[in-house]
Amino acid sequence: MGLGVLEDKYLSHVPGTALLTDVAGSDNYQSNGELSTSALRHGKGRDSDVLLVPQPSNSPNDPLNWPTYKKDLMLLFICIDTAVVGAWGPMITPGFVEMSSEFGISYNKLNGDLGYGILMIGLSCFVTNSMAVVWGRRPVFLLGNLLLFISSIGGFYARSFNSLLGFRLVGCIGMSPFEVLVTTTIADIYFVHQRGVRLAAWGLCLSIGVGGGTIISGYIIQNLGWNWTYGICAIMFGVWIIVLFLFCPETAYRRDESLNTDLGTGPEKVDRLTGNDNSKKGETASTGAEDIIEVEVVGIERATTESAWSEKKHSYWHDLKIFHGRVSDDPFWKVLTRPFMMLIFPQVLFSFFAYGLTTSWLVVVGSVLAQLFTAPPYNFSVSGVGLVSIASLIGALIGAFISGPVADWIIKMMSRRNGGIYEPEFRLVLIVITFLLGGMSFFGFGWSLQVEDPWIAPVIFYGLQYFSVGFMSIAVYGYLTDCHRDKAPEAFAAINLRNIYSFGMNYFISDWISSQGPKEVFCIIGGIHVFICLCAIPMYIYGKRCRSWTSRVKIFERVMRA
C-alpha cells in the first residue's frame, strides 16, 4: 500500500503511476532500488532527483523541450486571454435589474434565458475539443477568439433582448475552448511536477476575470451602459487574436510512446521492446515492477537514439502556420463521441461531480448577486454589486498563490516517501482544504444573508468560496490529467457537461431563493458540497485499482480506442 493507495493485483505498471523521484544512495548514484535511472532525464536544481514525466524526445520541436521562458510566455498570453473570457460571461450581471426593466422581462427570465449560453458552452466544447484533438490546439484557440470578437461587436450594437441572446450564444461557442484546452495545453508542454503551479495560474486568471470583470463592468454599466462592456471586450479580443497568432504555436506533438512513462506498460509493450513473444507462453503476468521500469529505460534509450527524432528545428515562420495537418489519426466522429463514453470511467465520473458541481455553484451564486444585494437591507447600487466581487478576486488570488506551489510540493514529498513512485491520487489530498473551508463558506453565506448580518459577513464568505474551490480545481484537473493524459481533452470535455447543470440551476435558483430563503438554499448546497468532498476518500484509496480496471477491461479499452 503506497501511503494509503491500495496496490493493484493485476498490472505491474498501472497507467498514471510513474517513477518520479530517485532514491539517492550515499554515493549520489541515481537509482530507484537496485535499478539505475541515469538513462532517464531528470529535472534541474532542487528537482535534480525528479524524473521528467513524460520523458521528452531529442527533437527540438518537442514542446517539452522548449525553453521554460517560451512555455511560460505562451501560457501567460493564454491566461490573460482566459481572464478576458472569464469576464465576458458574467460581466453584465451587475446590470441585470436595470436590463430586466429595459427589456420588459422578469429578473428570473432574463437570468434563465441568458443561461442558455452556459448550455451552449457545455455542448459546443465537445465539438471544439474534438477539433483540437484531430487538428491541433492552435487553430481552435484562434477560432474561439474570432467568435468572441464577432459576438462582442454584435453585443455592442444589440438593441433587443433576442439579438443580445443570439450574439451571446455565438460568443459562448468561442468560450468553450477555454473550458478544456488550456489544461490540455499545460499537459502538452509541462512535466508532471511542474503542472500544479501552472494550473493554479490558469485558475487564478479565470477567477480574476470572473471576479475582477464584474467589479469593472459595474462602473461601466452605471456610467456608459451595458452595451459598452461588449465594446471594450471587442477591442481586447481583436488585439489578442494577433497576440495568439504571433506567440502561441501548436503544442500537440507526436512522440514515441515509449517516452510516455505515465501511460502504463502493458504486456504487448514489454514484448515489443524486448523482442520476446511472452504472450504465447503466458509469462507476462509474472513481469515484475522493476522489469517493467527496466523495459521502459530500454525503450526510452532506443526512442531517443532513433533517427526519426533527429529532425531540424522549425523556423518561427513555420510555427506561424495556423494549421499543421492532423495531429491524430482518429476519425473526428469517434473523438466527438468519446467524452460521453468516458463518463463511465470512475475517475472521470468522480471528477465530474467533484469539479463540475462545485464550480457550477460559483456560477450560480454570481448570477444572483444583484438579486441579493440590491434588495433591503443592503440596497447596493449597480457598481456596488460589482464591488462585491472584490471578495472573490482576493480569495482567488490568495488561493492560487498557495494552492499551486502546495500541490507540486505535496506530490514530490509523497513520491519521495513512497519510494520514488508517484500516484495520481496524491493530487486529491488538496481536497481536504476544500472540504473544511468550502462547506463553511456555503453555510456561512446563506446563514448571514438570512439573518441580515452586515454586508461584510456574506461578502467574506463569498470570497472564501473562491479560495476553497481553487484547491478543488487544481486537485481534480491535475488528477484527471495524470490519469488520462493521452485522452485529457476528451476527459475534460466530459466533466464540462457540468454546464448543463449550471444552466438548469440558473432557471430556478432565483425563485428558489425568493420562496425558501438563502439560508435553506445554501445550506443544501453546502451539504452536497461536503458529501462530494468526502467521496474523495474512497477515490484516493481505490483509485489505482480503478485505473487498472479501466485499462484492462475490454469495454474501457474500446472506449479509449474508439
Buried (B, 14 or more C-beta within 10 A) or exposed (E): EBBEBBEBEEBBBBBBBBBBBBBBEEEEEBBBEEBBBEBBBBBEEEBEBBBBBBBBBBBEBBBBBBEEEEBBEBBEBBBBBBBBBBBBBBBBBBBBBBBBEEBEBEBBBBBBBBBBBBBBBBBBBBBBBBBBBBBBBBBBBBBBBBBBBBBBBBBBEBEEBEEBBBBBBBBBBBBBBBBBBBBBBBBBBBBBBBBBBBBBBBBBBBBBBBBBBBBBBBBBBBEEBBBBBBBBBBEBBBEBBEBBBEBBBBBBBEBBBBBBBBBBBBBEBBBBBBEEEBEEEEBBEEBEBEBBBBBBBBBBEEBBEEEEBEEEEBEEEEBEBEEBEEBBEBEBEBBBBBBBBBBEBBBBBBBBBBBBBBBBBBBBBBBBBBBBBBEEEBEBEBBBBBBBBBBBBBBBBBBBBBBBEBBBEBBBEBBBEBEBBBBBBBBBBBBBBBBBBBBBBBBBBBBBBBEEBEBEBBBBBBBBBBBBBBBBBBBBBBBBBBBBBBBBBBBBBBBBBBBBBBBBBBBEBBEBBBEEBBBBBBBBBBEBBBEBBEEBBEBBBBBBBBBBBBBBEEEBEEBBEB
